[in-house]
Amino acid sequence: MTTPLPIDFRDSANIELAALGQRLALIIDPAGKLDLQLRKLDTATRKSLSRLLASESWTSSRPGTILSLGFPAGIASEQLLIVNLPMRPSVDEARTAGAALAAHVAPGGLAIFAGHHARIEEVAHALALRSYHFGDHKTAAAPARGQVVFYLRHPEVVARAASPLAALAEGVFFTRDLVNEPANILTTSEFASRIAGMADLGLKIEILEEDDLRALGMNLLLAVGEGSVTPTKVAVMQWTGLPDSDAPPLALIGKGVVFDTGGISLKNPGGMEDMTMDMGGAALVCGVMRTLALRRARVNVVGVVGLVENMPAGNAYRPGDVFTSMKGDTVEIISTDAEGRLLLADVMWYAQQRFKPAVMIDFATLTGNIIAALGAEYAGLFCNDDTLTSRMMGASRTESEGLWPMPMPPAFDESLKSNVADVKNKGAVQGGAIIAARFLSRFVQPGTLWAHVDIAGVASLSRDSRLAPRGATGWGVALINRLIQEHFEKS
């Protein structure tokens, strides 16, 4: 898997900045005040630093801006980077600066003088996230990047604060790698194998095979995969950070369609290559579970993901077919391209029957309709509890991962009425994301707090974002990790 850039924290007390041979970055408050070490460096550069700080380029710049001096006289470094950042920045300002610094990590590394600045762990976190590069299937070597070293006061304190963020970065990278993989590499079997490998971190892993799923009555999930030679599976991940607790766990459910042709209801070929990312919900759950295990979170969480491929074939399920869900409800198939909700219905019911969670959150690249509504900036949140909605929105704001609450009124159930079964798997085009959520709500047991998150627009982007290059974003891993930290984890 792709691993985050190596980052170290060292004491700046006795460092001679002028002697550092790497590319050197200086994090400086917008006021341009220089401490003793920076004044000595300014003298060595014949006042180049102080002249830059007095220029309009600096005084008009915003936090996170980086100005550059090439081959400054009097010092060993070939490039001096000056980073605008308040002494006590917001999390957003710190991450903006870190993301900007990622572009300046050279093969010889990058030395960063941070002095007394706060939230340097957030700068380092953003730098690591933005440095992600997925090049597993390119013959050219990946860009060479050396170690990043932050020089600051009390490095041991910052290193402790950075440790859980390093675990989070690894979880995000795991999610991005899964979403970026092509479907001929990331089959359901390979996906299950990568999940099984996380047992080394302390997760309890179970892989349910097709015979197990038939015995459980997971006929909706099995129907989706009938046309594929790739076996359908369910992966169960348990993190027991509170082994003595008898409180019900938090359950995270993920849609893992490793490739979606639409089945018999075939998608338009234009853009179908992007359907390798239709397992983004399952990847998100895996990234969260990896993060919790790496940082030894004091919480009990279960992650359950359905892994399947939706293909057309002589034995594929068809529009008009009727299947009985694990719950017992019968479902008429209107479109085989509305497969994600079938998978989730059975997996959600299984998780509730087995683990009795108090809270259940599912994630899926479920509808194009949510993209029409919210674009690539927000995932859609459908929830049956105002407190859970408020908590998730708070985590969204803290982590700057766009989430928007959507309505889910019972009036949309009318669109799902079937003449031959208990419910149809697809209703009207208008309000399609809401109708999908209403379908899923049938499979939520009374008393379970539930949220459905449609991530179709945010799981993978065709452009760079602030903390990720083009492709998989890893959206949601930080948000759910924050939610767990603040509202479910025992301190």
Buried (B, 14 or more C-beta within 10 A) or exposed (E): EBEBBEBEBEEBEEBEBBEBEBBBBBBBBBEBEBEEBBEBBBEBBEEBBBEBBEEEEBEEBEBBBBBEBEEBEEBBBBBBBBBBBBBEBEBBBBBBBBBBBBEBBBEBBBBBBBBBBBBBBBBBBBBBBBBBEBEEEEEEEEEEBBBBBBBBBBBEEBBEBBEBBBBBBBBBBBBBBBBBBEBEEBBBEBBBEBBBEBEEBBBEBBBBEBEEBEEBBBBBBBBBBBBBEBBBBBBBBBBBBBEEEEEBBBBBBBBBBBBBBBBBBEBEEEEBEEBBBBBBBBBBBBBBBBBBBBBEBBBBBBBBBBBBBBBBEEEBBBBEBBBBBBBEBBBBBBBBBBBBBBBBBBBBBBBBEEBEBBBBBBBBBBBBBBBEBBEBEBBBBBBBBEEBBEBBBBBBBBBBBBBBBBEBEEEBBEBBEBEEBBBBBBBEEEBBBBBBBBBBBBBBBEEBBBBBBBBBBBBBBEEEBBBBBEBBBBBBBBBBBBBBBEBBBEE
